[in-house]
Amino acid sequence: MAGVFTHWSESWSALACYLVVAVAHLAGLQRLAVQSGGLSRPLRREALAFQGGLLLALLALVSPVGYWSGIYLWVRALQFIAFAVIATGLMVLGAPWRELRLAAAPHGNVAGQADGADVPAKDAKWLLRWPVAVIVAANVVWLGWQVPALLDAADRSAAVALAYHVTCLAAGMLFWLQLIGSRPLSPTARPLRRVALVVGSVGATTILGMVLVFGSGVLYPVYHNQWHHVMTVLDDQQLSGAVFWMGMLPPLITVAVALMLRWMNEEESAELSAGLDRLLTPRKNAWSARPGIR
């Protein structure tokens, strides 16, 4: 059992990217704290979420998970969920855009940026104009990399592996931007429509999981190796389908429930406002104001 944790994959490019982004984010936080006289509790929570997501993405690539993902399919499925889905969701929740911009800005141009007005929200709003298209594209990227030929190429070529990680990371970031937003960017789709997008994504990943779980043929012959002396490649493939199928449900269902609660709150608020409007609007008297025979 101890041998499982003794193998660590080496990815100096991933480590370098992590250090650059993490240090830049912390530097931006420091400059923001100096300008505003401290960090509020929401900002601290966001910073923890972003740094946690960044660290999770790194560990998915350089930890024993990264090593064993090249040997067992079910570990690769676990790596994919941690890297492309959960880590990107945390990073989007962390809303690091202002901090990263502060870190990159020249010292002479930082004044007045602490209020958040410097964040180029208008420049990035085009990312939120087509939520359906973006969600479909993200699912196509995620599921497309599960095609045996592409997965085989990612195992054999470092350049293809880099493309795999970068595109899955970008797809995850865009995916969550459409569903949960990231201050100051807010999704353009209404909560109920976003729930429908989540349900569609659950359906897509469920189909893939079912294909792998109930498939009777080996789809990934590249995973034939000496480690499959206890678990066959087919067993590994079916287990990976179960991990992919069940592992995608918790984050997506959590978001769907949160969106449903938000939608119900908005509906209740709308009904309450309509009721107050009816109560406060003066009604016309049913009786005529002029005296006379009625």
Secondary structure as GFF3:
##gff-version 3
##sequence-region A 1 294
A	DSSP	three_ten_helix	2	5	.	.	.	ID=ss1
A	DSSP	alpha_helix	12	36	.	.	.	ID=ss2
A	DSSP	alpha_helix	41	62	.	.	.	ID=ss3
A	DSSP	alpha_helix	64	68	.	.	.	ID=ss4
A	DSSP	alpha_helix	73	80	.	.	.	ID=ss5
A	DSSP	pi_helix	81	87	.	.	.	ID=ss6
A	DSSP	alpha_helix	88	93	.	.	.	ID=ss7
A	DSSP	alpha_helix	97	104	.	.	.	ID=ss8
A	DSSP	three_ten_helix	107	109	.	.	.	ID=ss9
A	DSSP	alpha_helix	121	124	.	.	.	ID=ss10
A	DSSP	three_ten_helix	125	128	.	.	.	ID=ss11
A	DSSP	alpha_helix	131	144	.	.	.	ID=ss12
A	DSSP	alpha_helix	148	156	.	.	.	ID=ss13
A	DSSP	alpha_helix	158	179	.	.	.	ID=ss14
A	DSSP	alpha_helix	191	214	.	.	.	ID=ss15
A	DSSP	three_ten_helix	221	223	.	.	.	ID=ss16
A	DSSP	alpha_helix	233	247	.	.	.	ID=ss17
A	DSSP	alpha_helix	249	280	.	.	.	ID=ss18
###
